Amino acid sequence: MLAIQALILLFSLFALVNAWRRQKRGKISRVSAVLWSLLWIAVGVVVMQPESTTFLAHRLGVGRGVDLVTYLALLFIFFLLFRLFSRIEELEQDITRLVREIALQRAHNDDETAKRPD
């Protein structure tokens, strides 16, 4: 086993354990933990059997296994970026809605206070 294979395998194992720790703490859902686990297991399999990517690449019409891995990694990264930007936009809208509600409540409370005789 090459040093890079050992490092990637150790990192995959660390990430796999970390996914389940986060799930136990309630930081991610069980479905997310399973999906991340599948990804890290796949990384481990590819590291241990790099020829599997070449076999799969040829089946899919891609020249080399490393090219297939690169394409899949880029797709995955773009998907995650899309999800992150969508979630950030959602959070910004939620914050805007909350700030408006708080401002209206404060304005209403200020009006009530101003109407009361001292």
C-alpha positions as CSV (number, residue, x, y, z in Angstrom):
1,M,0.0,0.0,0.0
2,L,1.3,3.4,-1.0
3,A,1.5,6.2,1.6
4,I,-1.1,8.3,-0.2
5,Q,-3.5,5.3,-0.1
6,A,-3.0,4.9,3.6
7,L,-3.6,8.6,4.2
8,I,-6.8,8.7,2.1
9,L,-8.0,5.5,3.8
10,L,-7.4,7.0,7.2
11,F,-9.1,10.2,6.3
12,S,-12.1,8.3,4.9
13,L,-12.3,6.3,8.1
14,F,-12.1,9.5,10.1
15,A,-14.9,11.2,8.0
16,L,-17.1,8.1,8.3
17,V,-16.8,8.1,12.1
18,N,-17.3,11.8,12.2
19,A,-20.5,11.5,10.2
20,W,-22.0,9.1,12.7
21,R,-20.8,11.2,15.7
22,R,-22.6,14.2,14.1
23,Q,-25.7,12.1,13.6
24,K,-25.7,11.0,17.3
25,R,-25.4,14.7,18.4
26,G,-28.3,15.6,16.2
27,K,-26.3,17.8,13.9
28,I,-27.2,15.8,10.8
29,S,-30.1,13.4,10.0
30,R,-29.7,9.6,9.8
31,V,-30.3,9.8,6.0
32,S,-27.4,12.3,5.7
33,A,-25.2,10.1,7.8
34,V,-26.0,7.1,5.6
35,L,-25.3,9.0,2.4
36,W,-22.0,10.4,3.7
37,S,-21.1,6.9,4.9
38,L,-21.7,5.5,1.4
39,L,-19.5,8.2,-0.1
40,W,-16.6,7.5,2.4
41,I,-17.0,3.8,1.9
42,A,-16.8,4.3,-1.9
43,V,-13.7,6.4,-1.5
44,G,-12.1,3.6,0.6
45,V,-13.0,1.0,-2.0
46,V,-11.6,3.1,-4.8
47,V,-8.4,3.7,-2.8
48,M,-8.0,0.0,-2.1
49,Q,-8.9,-1.1,-5.7
50,P,-8.0,1.7,-8.1
51,E,-8.5,-0.5,-11.1
52,S,-12.2,-0.6,-10.3
53,T,-12.5,3.0,-11.5
54,T,-10.9,2.1,-14.9
55,F,-13.4,-0.8,-15.3
56,L,-16.3,1.5,-14.5
57,A,-14.9,4.3,-16.7
58,H,-14.7,2.0,-19.7
59,R,-18.3,0.8,-19.1
60,L,-19.4,4.5,-19.0
61,G,-17.4,5.5,-22.1
62,V,-14.7,7.5,-20.2
63,G,-11.1,6.9,-21.1
64,R,-9.5,6.5,-17.7
65,G,-10.6,5.8,-14.2
66,V,-9.0,9.0,-12.9
67,D,-11.0,11.0,-15.4
68,L,-14.3,9.4,-14.2
69,V,-13.4,10.2,-10.5
70,T,-12.6,13.8,-11.5
71,Y,-15.9,14.2,-13.3
72,L,-17.9,12.7,-10.4
73,A,-16.0,14.8,-7.9
74,L,-16.7,18.0,-9.8
75,L,-20.4,17.0,-10.1
76,F,-20.6,16.4,-6.4
77,I,-18.9,19.7,-5.6
78,F,-21.2,21.6,-7.8
79,F,-24.2,19.9,-6.3
80,L,-23.0,20.8,-2.8
81,L,-22.3,24.4,-3.8
82,F,-25.8,24.6,-5.3
83,R,-27.3,23.2,-2.0
84,L,-25.2,25.6,0.1
85,F,-26.2,28.7,-1.9
86,S,-29.9,27.6,-1.8
87,R,-29.7,27.1,1.9
88,I,-28.0,30.5,2.5
89,E,-30.7,32.2,0.4
90,E,-33.4,30.5,2.5
91,L,-31.7,31.5,5.7
92,E,-31.4,35.1,4.5
93,Q,-35.1,35.2,3.7
94,D,-35.9,33.7,7.1
95,I,-33.8,36.3,8.9
96,T,-35.4,39.1,6.9
97,R,-38.9,37.8,7.8
98,L,-38.0,37.6,11.5
99,V,-36.4,41.1,11.6
100,R,-39.6,42.5,10.0
101,E,-41.8,40.7,12.5
102,I,-39.7,41.9,15.5
103,A,-39.7,45.5,14.1
104,L,-43.5,45.4,13.8
105,Q,-43.9,44.0,17.3
106,R,-41.6,46.7,18.7
107,A,-43.4,49.4,16.8
108,H,-46.7,48.1,18.1
109,N,-45.4,47.9,21.7
110,D,-44.0,51.5,21.4
111,D,-47.4,52.7,20.2
112,E,-49.1,51.0,23.2
113,T,-46.6,52.5,25.6
114,A,-47.1,56.0,24.1
115,K,-50.9,55.8,24.4
116,R,-50.9,55.0,28.2
117,P,-51.2,57.9,30.5
118,D,-48.4,58.3,33.0
